[in-house]
C-alpha cells in the first residue's frame, strides 16, 4: 500500500516537492498506467483511470 493519500494526478496540482520521496517510490517499478494522463504507479488506487501494464 502506498504512503500517498491522493491520486498521482491530483498530486501534480499540489506542489510535488513536498512528497518527492513517496512519489519516486511509486514510479520506480510501475505496474499501472493512467489512461487519462499517462502517469504511472505501483498502486492502481493512485491513478484516476488505471490500466495494468503488461
CHARMM-style PDB file with segment names, atoms N, HN, CA, C and O in Angstrom:
ATOM      1  N   UNK     1       0.846  -1.185   0.000  1.00  0.00      PROA
ATOM      2  CA  UNK     1       0.000   0.000   0.000  1.00  0.00      PROA
ATOM      3  C   UNK     1       0.884   1.239   0.000  1.00  0.00      PROA
ATOM      4  O   UNK     1       1.964   1.252   0.591  1.00  0.00      PROA
ATOM      5  N   UNK     2       0.426   2.234  -0.645  1.00  0.00      PROA
ATOM      6  HN  UNK     2      -0.451   2.224  -1.126  1.00  0.00      PROA
ATOM      7  CA  UNK     2       1.186   3.470  -0.827  1.00  0.00      PROA
ATOM      8  C   UNK     2       1.140   4.379   0.396  1.00  0.00      PROA
ATOM      9  O   UNK     2       0.207   4.312   1.197  1.00  0.00      PROA
ATOM     10  N   UNK     3       2.157   5.230   0.529  1.00  0.00      PROA
ATOM     11  HN  UNK     3       2.914   5.284  -0.121  1.00  0.00      PROA
ATOM     12  CA  UNK     3       2.176   6.250   1.571  1.00  0.00      PROA
ATOM     13  C   UNK     3       1.419   7.497   1.139  1.00  0.00      PROA
ATOM     14  O   UNK     3       1.160   8.383   1.954  1.00  0.00      PROA
ATOM     15  N   UNK     4       1.067   7.569  -0.125  1.00  0.00      PROA
ATOM     16  HN  UNK     4       1.277   6.850  -0.788  1.00  0.00      PROA
ATOM     17  CA  UNK     4       0.348   8.727  -0.652  1.00  0.00      PROA
ATOM     18  C   UNK     4      -1.148   8.568  -0.424  1.00  0.00      PROA
ATOM     19  O   UNK     4      -1.675   7.457  -0.480  1.00  0.00      PROA
ATOM     20  N   UNK     5      -1.834   9.681  -0.168  1.00  0.00      PROA
ATOM     21  HN  UNK     5      -1.406  10.584  -0.124  1.00  0.00      PROA
ATOM     22  CA  UNK     5      -3.266   9.636   0.098  1.00  0.00      PROA
ATOM     23  C   UNK     5      -4.103  10.141  -1.066  1.00  0.00      PROA
ATOM     24  O   UNK     5      -5.324   9.983  -1.064  1.00  0.00      PROA
ATOM     25  N   UNK     6      -3.468  10.740  -2.053  1.00  0.00      PROA
ATOM     26  HN  UNK     6      -2.476  10.867  -2.055  1.00  0.00      PROA
ATOM     27  CA  UNK     6      -4.171  11.265  -3.222  1.00  0.00      PROA
ATOM     28  C   UNK     6      -3.701  10.530  -4.465  1.00  0.00      PROA
ATOM     29  O   UNK     6      -2.655   9.880  -4.455  1.00  0.00      PROA
ATOM     30  N   UNK     7      -4.471  10.635  -5.526  1.00  0.00      PROA
ATOM     31  HN  UNK     7      -5.321  11.163  -5.534  1.00  0.00      PROA
ATOM     32  CA  UNK     7      -4.023  10.047  -6.782  1.00  0.00      PROA
ATOM     33  C   UNK     7      -2.826  10.828  -7.298  1.00  0.00      PROA
ATOM     34  O   UNK     7      -2.638  11.993  -6.948  1.00  0.00      PROA
ATOM     35  N   UNK     8      -2.020  10.185  -8.128  1.00  0.00      PROA
ATOM     36  HN  UNK     8      -2.173   9.239  -8.413  1.00  0.00      PROA
ATOM     37  CA  UNK     8      -0.857  10.849  -8.723  1.00  0.00      PROA
ATOM     38  C   UNK     8      -1.321  12.072  -9.508  1.00  0.00      PROA
ATOM     39  O   UNK     8      -0.642  13.098  -9.527  1.00  0.00      PROA
ATOM     40  N   UNK     9      -2.460  11.960 -10.143  1.00  0.00      PROA
ATOM     41  HN  UNK     9      -3.012  11.126 -10.128  1.00  0.00      PROA
ATOM     42  CA  UNK     9      -2.998  13.051 -10.955  1.00  0.00      PROA
ATOM     43  C   UNK     9      -3.280  14.282 -10.094  1.00  0.00      PROA
ATOM     44  O   UNK     9      -2.972  15.402 -10.501  1.00  0.00      PROA
ATOM     45  N   UNK    10      -3.858  14.087  -8.917  1.00  0.00      PROA
ATOM     46  HN  UNK    10      -4.108  13.177  -8.586  1.00  0.00      PROA
ATOM     47  CA  UNK    10      -4.157  15.203  -8.017  1.00  0.00      PROA
ATOM     48  C   UNK    10      -2.886  15.781  -7.401  1.00  0.00      PROA
ATOM     49  O   UNK    10      -2.806  16.988  -7.170  1.00  0.00      PROA
ATOM     50  N   UNK    11      -1.899  14.941  -7.134  1.00  0.00      PROA
ATOM     51  HN  UNK    11      -1.963  13.961  -7.322  1.00  0.00      PROA
ATOM     52  CA  UNK    11      -0.648  15.419  -6.551  1.00  0.00      PROA
ATOM     53  C   UNK    11       0.061  16.412  -7.465  1.00  0.00      PROA
ATOM     54  O   UNK    11       0.778  17.291  -6.986  1.00  0.00      PROA
ATOM     55  N   UNK    12      -0.128  16.283  -8.748  1.00  0.00      PROA
ATOM     56  HN  UNK    12      -0.711  15.569  -9.137  1.00  0.00      PROA
ATOM     57  CA  UNK    12       0.519  17.187  -9.696  1.00  0.00      PROA
ATOM     58  C   UNK    12       0.104  18.633  -9.445  1.00  0.00      PROA
ATOM     59  O   UNK    12       0.848  19.558  -9.773  1.00  0.00      PROA
ATOM     60  N   UNK    13      -1.059  18.829  -8.877  1.00  0.00      PROA
ATOM     61  HN  UNK    13      -1.663  18.077  -8.611  1.00  0.00      PROA
ATOM     62  CA  UNK    13      -1.553  20.176  -8.609  1.00  0.00      PROA
ATOM     63  C   UNK    13      -1.124  20.717  -7.248  1.00  0.00      PROA
ATOM     64  O   UNK    13      -1.315  21.901  -6.971  1.00  0.00      PROA
ATOM     65  N   UNK    14      -0.548  19.873  -6.394  1.00  0.00      PROA
ATOM     66  HN  UNK    14      -0.392  18.911  -6.618  1.00  0.00      PROA
ATOM     67  CA  UNK    14      -0.309  20.236  -5.001  1.00  0.00      PROA
ATOM     68  C   UNK    14       1.127  20.613  -4.650  1.00  0.00      PROA
ATOM     69  O   UNK    14       1.434  20.770  -3.468  1.00  0.00      PROA
ATOM     70  N   UNK    15       1.985  20.759  -5.593  1.00  0.00      PROA
ATOM     71  HN  UNK    15       1.736  20.632  -6.553  1.00  0.00      PROA
ATOM     72  CA  UNK    15       3.380  21.055  -5.262  1.00  0.00      PROA
ATOM     73  C   UNK    15       4.109  19.767  -4.940  1.00  0.00      PROA
ATOM     74  O   UNK    15       4.119  19.328  -3.789  1.00  0.00      PROA
ATOM     75  N   UNK    16       4.701  19.173  -5.915  1.00  0.00      PROA
ATOM     76  HN  UNK    16       4.693  19.529  -6.849  1.00  0.00      PROA
ATOM     77  CA  UNK    16       5.287  17.842  -5.794  1.00  0.00      PROA
ATOM     78  C   UNK    16       6.502  17.770  -4.885  1.00  0.00      PROA
ATOM     79  O   UNK    16       6.808  16.694  -4.370  1.00  0.00      PROA
ATOM     80  N   UNK    17       7.185  18.846  -4.675  1.00  0.00      PROA
ATOM     81  HN  UNK    17       6.936  19.720  -5.093  1.00  0.00      PROA
ATOM     82  CA  UNK    17       8.441  18.825  -3.921  1.00  0.00      PROA
ATOM     83  C   UNK    17       8.262  18.245  -2.517  1.00  0.00      PROA
ATOM     84  O   UNK    17       9.144  17.541  -2.025  1.00  0.00      PROA
ATOM     85  N   UNK    18       7.138  18.532  -1.871  1.00  0.00      PROA
ATOM     86  HN  UNK    18       6.422  19.104  -2.270  1.00  0.00      PROA
ATOM     87  CA  UNK    18       6.902  18.056  -0.513  1.00  0.00      PROA
ATOM     88  C   UNK    18       6.782  16.537  -0.429  1.00  0.00      PROA
ATOM     89  O   UNK    18       7.071  15.957   0.617  1.00  0.00      PROA
ATOM     90  N   UNK    19       6.369  15.899  -1.488  1.00  0.00      PROA
ATOM     91  HN  UNK    19       6.133  16.371  -2.338  1.00  0.00      PROA
ATOM     92  CA  UNK    19       6.117  14.458  -1.487  1.00  0.00      PROA
ATOM     93  C   UNK    19       7.064  13.703  -2.431  1.00  0.00      PROA
ATOM     94  O   UNK    19       6.754  12.594  -2.867  1.00  0.00      PROA
ATOM     95  N   UNK    20       8.181  14.289  -2.734  1.00  0.00      PROA
ATOM     96  HN  UNK    20       8.433  15.190  -2.380  1.00  0.00      PROA
ATOM     97  CA  UNK    20       9.092  13.748  -3.742  1.00  0.00      PROA
ATOM     98  C   UNK    20       9.510  12.294  -3.469  1.00  0.00      PROA
ATOM     99  O   UNK    20       9.453  11.472  -4.384  1.00  0.00      PROA
ATOM    100  N   UNK    21       9.923  11.956  -2.261  1.00  0.00      PROA
ATOM    101  HN  UNK    21       9.969  12.623  -1.518  1.00  0.00      PROA
ATOM    102  CA  UNK    21      10.385  10.600  -1.969  1.00  0.00      PROA
ATOM    103  C   UNK    21       9.281   9.563  -2.145  1.00  0.00      PROA
ATOM    104  O   UNK    21       9.522   8.496  -2.709  1.00  0.00      PROA
ATOM    105  N   UNK    22       8.094   9.858  -1.678  1.00  0.00      PROA
ATOM    106  HN  UNK    22       7.899  10.725  -1.219  1.00  0.00      PROA
ATOM    107  CA  UNK    22       6.968   8.927  -1.804  1.00  0.00      PROA
ATOM    108  C   UNK    22       6.583   8.743  -3.269  1.00  0.00      PROA
ATOM    109  O   UNK    22       6.228   7.639  -3.683  1.00  0.00      PROA
ATOM    110  N   UNK    23       6.651   9.806  -4.048  1.00  0.00      PROA
ATOM    111  HN  UNK    23       6.940  10.702  -3.712  1.00  0.00      PROA
ATOM    112  CA  UNK    23       6.318   9.724  -5.472  1.00  0.00      PROA
ATOM    113  C   UNK    23       7.347   8.864  -6.203  1.00  0.00      PROA
ATOM    114  O   UNK    23       6.980   8.016  -7.016  1.00  0.00      PROA
ATOM    115  N   UNK    24       8.616   9.075  -5.922  1.00  0.00      PROA
ATOM    116  HN  UNK    24       8.914   9.764  -5.261  1.00  0.00      PROA
ATOM    117  CA  UNK    24       9.666   8.285  -6.570  1.00  0.00      PROA
ATOM    118  C   UNK    24       9.476   6.802  -6.271  1.00  0.00      PROA
ATOM    119  O   UNK    24       9.651   5.968  -7.159  1.00  0.00      PROA
ATOM    120  N   UNK    25       9.120   6.463  -5.035  1.00  0.00      PROA
ATOM    121  HN  UNK    25       8.977   7.140  -4.313  1.00  0.00      PROA
ATOM    122  CA  UNK    25       8.898   5.060  -4.667  1.00  0.00      PROA
ATOM    123  C   UNK    25       7.764   4.441  -5.482  1.00  0.00      PROA
ATOM    124  O   UNK    25       7.793   3.243  -5.766  1.00  0.00      PROA
ATOM    125  N   UNK    26       6.776   5.234  -5.858  1.00  0.00      PROA
ATOM    126  HN  UNK    26       6.752   6.207  -5.627  1.00  0.00      PROA
ATOM    127  CA  UNK    26       5.635   4.720  -6.614  1.00  0.00      PROA
ATOM    128  C   UNK    26       5.918   4.561  -8.110  1.00  0.00      PROA
ATOM    129  O   UNK    26       5.249   3.771  -8.776  1.00  0.00      PROA
ATOM    130  N   UNK    27       6.878   5.282  -8.641  1.00  0.00      PROA
ATOM    131  HN  UNK    27       7.421   5.924  -8.099  1.00  0.00      PROA
ATOM    132  CA  UNK    27       7.088   5.258 -10.094  1.00  0.00      PROA
ATOM    133  C   UNK    27       8.338   4.507 -10.547  1.00  0.00      PROA
ATOM    134  O   UNK    27       8.557   4.349 -11.748  1.00  0.00      PROA
ATOM    135  N   UNK    28       9.158   4.042  -9.610  1.00  0.00      PROA
ATOM    136  HN  UNK    28       8.981   4.170  -8.634  1.00  0.00      PROA
ATOM    137  CA  UNK    28      10.400   3.361  -9.982  1.00  0.00      PROA
ATOM    138  C   UNK    28      10.121   2.074 -10.764  1.00  0.00      PROA
ATOM    139  O   UNK    28      10.745   1.831 -11.797  1.00  0.00      PROA
ATOM    140  N   UNK    29       9.204   1.264 -10.285  1.00  0.00      PROA
ATOM    141  HN  UNK    29       8.697   1.462  -9.446  1.00  0.00      PROA
ATOM    142  CA  UNK    29       8.839  -0.002 -10.934  1.00  0.00      PROA
ATOM    143  C   UNK    29       7.320  -0.043 -11.113  1.00  0.00      PROA
ATOM    144  O   UNK    29       6.633  -0.771 -10.396  1.00  0.00      PROA
ATOM    145  N   UNK    30       6.796   0.727 -12.056  1.00  0.00      PROA
ATOM    146  HN  UNK    30       7.354   1.318 -12.639  1.00  0.00      PROA
ATOM    147  CA  UNK    30       5.341   0.844 -12.184  1.00  0.00      PROA
ATOM    148  C   UNK    30       4.668  -0.445 -12.643  1.00  0.00      PROA
ATOM    149  O   UNK    30       5.238  -1.229 -13.403  1.00  0.00      PROA
ATOM    150  N   UNK    31       3.454  -0.644 -12.169  1.00  0.00      PROA
ATOM    151  HN  UNK    31       2.991  -0.008 -11.552  1.00  0.00      PROA
ATOM    152  CA  UNK    31       2.626  -1.775 -12.585  1.00  0.00      PROA
ATOM    153  C   UNK    31       1.383  -1.302 -13.339  1.00  0.00      PROA
ATOM    154  O   UNK    31       0.734  -2.080 -14.038  1.00  0.00      PROA
ATOM    155  N   UNK    32       1.061  -0.010 -13.185  1.00  0.00      PROA
ATOM    156  HN  UNK    32       1.589   0.622 -12.616  1.00  0.00      PROA
ATOM    157  CA  UNK    32      -0.144   0.553 -13.797  1.00  0.00      PROA
ATOM    158  C   UNK    32       0.166   1.874 -14.482  1.00  0.00      PROA
ATOM    159  O   UNK    32       1.112   2.574 -14.119  1.00  0.00      PROA
ATOM    160  N   UNK    33      -0.648   2.201 -15.477  1.00  0.00      PROA
ATOM    161  HN  UNK    33      -1.416   1.633 -15.771  1.00  0.00      PROA
ATOM    162  CA  UNK    33      -0.560   3.486 -16.164  1.00  0.00      PROA
ATOM    163  C   UNK    33      -1.959   4.093 -16.189  1.00  0.00      PROA
ATOM    164  O   UNK    33      -2.949   3.372 -16.317  1.00  0.00      PROA
ATOM    165  N   UNK    34      -2.043   5.396 -16.070  1.00  0.00      PROA
ATOM    166  HN  UNK    34      -1.240   5.982 -15.966  1.00  0.00      PROA
ATOM    167  CA  UNK    34      -3.331   6.083 -16.128  1.00  0.00      PROA
ATOM    168  C   UNK    34      -3.712   6.301 -17.598  1.00  0.00      PROA
ATOM    169  O   UNK    34      -2.929   6.848 -18.375  1.00  0.00      PROA
ATOM    170  N   UNK    35      -4.910   5.870 -17.964  1.00  0.00      PROA
ATOM    171  HN  UNK    35      -5.546   5.426 -17.332  1.00  0.00      PROA
ATOM    172  CA  UNK    35      -5.364   6.024 -19.347  1.00  0.00      PROA
ATOM    173  C   UNK    35      -5.668   7.477 -19.695  1.00  0.00      PROA
ATOM    174  O   UNK    35      -5.707   7.826 -20.875  1.00  0.00      PROA
ATOM    175  N   UNK    36      -5.886   8.337 -18.691  1.00  0.00      PROA
ATOM    176  HN  UNK    36      -5.854   8.054 -17.732  1.00  0.00      PROA
ATOM    177  CA  UNK    36      -6.187   9.752 -18.944  1.00  0.00      PROA
ATOM    178  C   UNK    36      -4.928  10.599 -19.105  1.00  0.00      PROA
ATOM    179  O   UNK    36      -4.795  11.345 -20.075  1.00  0.00      PROA
ATOM    180  N   UNK    37      -4.008  10.480 -18.152  1.00  0.00      PROA
ATOM    181  HN  UNK    37      -4.117   9.874 -17.364  1.00  0.00      PROA
ATOM    182  CA  UNK    37      -2.872  11.415 -18.125  1.00  0.00      PROA
ATOM    183  C   UNK    37      -1.513  10.735 -18.327  1.00  0.00      PROA
ATOM    184  O   UNK    37      -0.489  11.416 -18.375  1.00  0.00      PROA
ATOM    185  N   UNK    38      -1.491   9.417 -18.443  1.00  0.00      PROA
ATOM    186  HN  UNK    38      -2.323   8.863 -18.404  1.00  0.00      PROA
ATOM    187  CA  UNK    38      -0.284   8.632 -18.702  1.00  0.00      PROA
ATOM    188  C   UNK    38       0.718   8.621 -17.546  1.00  0.00      PROA
ATOM    189  O   UNK    38       1.883   8.285 -17.757  1.00  0.00      PROA
ATOM    190  N   UNK    39       0.299   8.974 -16.348  1.00  0.00      PROA
ATOM    191  HN  UNK    39      -0.648   9.246 -16.177  1.00  0.00      PROA
ATOM    192  CA  UNK    39       1.176   8.815 -15.190  1.00  0.00      PROA
ATOM    193  C   UNK    39       1.242   7.335 -14.842  1.00  0.00      PROA
ATOM    194  O   UNK    39       0.355   6.570 -15.221  1.00  0.00      PROA
ATOM    195  N   UNK    40       2.285   6.921 -14.123  1.00  0.00      PROA
ATOM    196  HN  UNK    40       3.006   7.542 -13.814  1.00  0.00      PROA
ATOM    197  CA  UNK    40       2.453   5.516 -13.759  1.00  0.00      PROA
ATOM    198  C   UNK    40       2.574   5.369 -12.239  1.00  0.00      PROA
ATOM    199  O   UNK    40       2.910   6.323 -11.538  1.00  0.00      PROA
ATOM    200  N   UNK    41       2.292   4.147 -11.740  1.00  0.00      PROA
ATOM    201  HN  UNK    41       2.020   3.373 -12.310  1.00  0.00      PROA
ATOM    202  CA  UNK    41       2.376   3.882 -10.310  1.00  0.00      PROA
ATOM    203  C   UNK    41       2.443   2.382 -10.058  1.00  0.00      PROA
ATOM    204  O   UNK    41       2.092   1.579 -10.922  1.00  0.00      PROA
ATOM    205  N   UNK    42       2.899   2.012  -8.857  1.00  0.00      PROA
ATOM    206  HN  UNK    42       3.184   2.665  -8.155  1.00  0.00      PROA
ATOM    207  CA  UNK    42       2.864   0.617  -8.435  1.00  0.00      PROA
ATOM    208  C   UNK    42       1.498   0.267  -7.860  1.00  0.00      PROA
ATOM    209  O   UNK    42       1.166  -0.912  -7.737  1.00  0.00      PROA
ATOM    210  N   UNK    43       0.701   1.270  -7.508  1.00  0.00      PROA
ATOM    211  HN  UNK    43       0.970   2.227  -7.608  1.00  0.00      PROA
ATOM    212  CA  UNK    43      -0.600   1.080  -6.861  1.00  0.00      PROA
ATOM    213  C   UNK    43      -1.704   1.662  -7.744  1.00  0.00      PROA
ATOM    214  O   UNK    43      -1.704   2.861  -8.020  1.00  0.00      PROA
ATOM    215  N   UNK    44      -2.642   0.828  -8.188  1.00  0.00      PROA
ATOM    216  HN  UNK    44      -2.643  -0.147  -7.963  1.00  0.00      PROA
ATOM    217  CA  UNK    44      -3.688   1.310  -9.092  1.00  0.00      PROA
ATOM    218  C   UNK    44      -4.600   2.343  -8.442  1.00  0.00      PROA
ATOM    219  O   UNK    44      -5.225   3.137  -9.145  1.00  0.00      PROA
ATOM    220  N   UNK    45      -4.689   2.349  -7.107  1.00  0.00      PROA
ATOM    221  HN  UNK    45      -4.182   1.705  -6.535  1.00  0.00      PROA
ATOM    222  CA  UNK    45      -5.542   3.305  -6.411  1.00  0.00      PROA
ATOM    223  C   UNK    45      -5.006   4.729  -6.475  1.00  0.00      PROA
ATOM    224  O   UNK    45      -5.713   5.676  -6.129  1.00  0.00      PROA
ATOM    225  N   UNK    46      -3.770   4.885  -6.914  1.00  0.00      PROA
ATOM    226  HN  UNK    46      -3.196   4.116  -7.195  1.00  0.00      PROA
ATOM    227  CA  UNK    46      -3.180   6.223  -7.020  1.00  0.00      PROA
ATOM    228  C   UNK    46      -3.393   6.851  -8.402  1.00  0.00      PROA
ATOM    229  O   UNK    46      -2.917   7.957  -8.659  1.00  0.00      PROA
ATOM    230  N   UNK    47      -4.088   6.165  -9.273  1.00  0.00      PROA
ATOM    231  HN  UNK    47      -4.474   5.267  -9.065  1.00  0.00      PROA
ATOM    232  CA  UNK    47      -4.338   6.680 -10.620  1.00  0.00      PROA
ATOM    233  C   UNK    47      -5.835   6.845 -10.825  1.00  0.00      PROA
ATOM    234  O   UNK    47      -6.630   6.060 -10.308  1.00  0.00      PROA
ATOM    235  N   UNK    48      -6.218   7.869 -11.579  1.00  0.00      PROA
ATOM    236  HN  UNK    48      -5.572   8.507 -11.999  1.00  0.00      PROA
ATOM    237  CA  UNK    48      -7.641   8.139 -11.757  1.00  0.00      PROA
ATOM    238  C   UNK    48      -8.307   7.179 -12.748  1.00  0.00      PROA
ATOM    239  O   UNK    48      -9.509   6.929 -12.653  1.00  0.00      PROA
ATOM    240  N   UNK    49      -7.541   6.647 -13.685  1.00  0.00      PROA
ATOM    241  HN  UNK    49      -6.565   6.850 -13.762  1.00  0.00      PROA
ATOM    242  CA  UNK    49      -8.083   5.706 -14.672  1.00  0.00      PROA
ATOM    243  C   UNK    49      -7.015   4.640 -14.979  1.00  0.00      PROA
ATOM    244  O   UNK    49      -6.440   4.633 -16.068  1.00  0.00      PROA
ATOM    245  N   UNK    50      -6.751   3.738 -14.013  1.00  0.00      PROA
ATOM    246  HN  UNK    50      -7.217   3.744 -13.128  1.00  0.00      PROA
ATOM    247  CA  UNK    50      -5.626   2.808 -14.147  1.00  0.00      PROA
ATOM    248  C   UNK    50      -5.840   1.694 -15.159  1.00  0.00      PROA
ATOM    249  O   UNK    50      -6.955   1.221 -15.377  1.00  0.00      PROA
ATOM    250  N   UNK    51      -4.734   1.293 -15.768  1.00  0.00      PROA
ATOM    251  HN  UNK    51      -3.828   1.678 -15.591  1.00  0.00      PROA
ATOM    252  CA  UNK    51      -4.698   0.145 -16.672  1.00  0.00      PROA
ATOM    253  C   UNK    51      -3.412  -0.613 -16.330  1.00  0.00      PROA
ATOM    254  O   UNK    51      -2.343  -0.011 -16.228  1.00  0.00      PROA
ATOM    255  N   UNK    52      -3.517  -1.922 -16.155  1.00  0.00      PROA
ATOM    256  HN  UNK    52      -4.386  -2.410 -16.238  1.00  0.00      PROA
ATOM    257  CA  UNK    52      -2.350  -2.740 -15.803  1.00  0.00      PROA
ATOM    258  C   UNK    52      -1.365  -2.783 -16.970  1.00  0.00      PROA
ATOM    259  O   UNK    52      -1.745  -3.021 -18.116  1.00  0.00      PROA
ATOM    260  N   UNK    53      -0.092  -2.548 -16.653  1.00  0.00      PROA
ATOM    261  HN  UNK    53       0.217  -2.355 -15.722  1.00  0.00      PROA
ATOM    262  CA  UNK    53       0.960  -2.672 -17.663  1.00  0.00      PROA
ATOM    263  C   UNK    53       1.263  -4.147 -17.862  1.00  0.00      PROA
ATOM    264  O   UNK    53       1.240  -4.926 -16.910  1.00  0.00      PROA
ATOM    265  N   UNK    54       1.542  -4.523 -19.081  1.00  0.00      PROA
ATOM    266  HN  UNK    54       1.561  -3.889 -19.855  1.00  0.00      PROA
ATOM    267  CA  UNK    54       1.835  -5.934 -19.362  1.00  0.00      PROA
ATOM    268  C   UNK    54       3.303  -6.166 -19.522  1.00  0.00      PROA
ATOM    269  OT1 UNK    54       3.726  -7.297 -19.762  1.00  0.00      PROA
TER     270      UNK     54
END
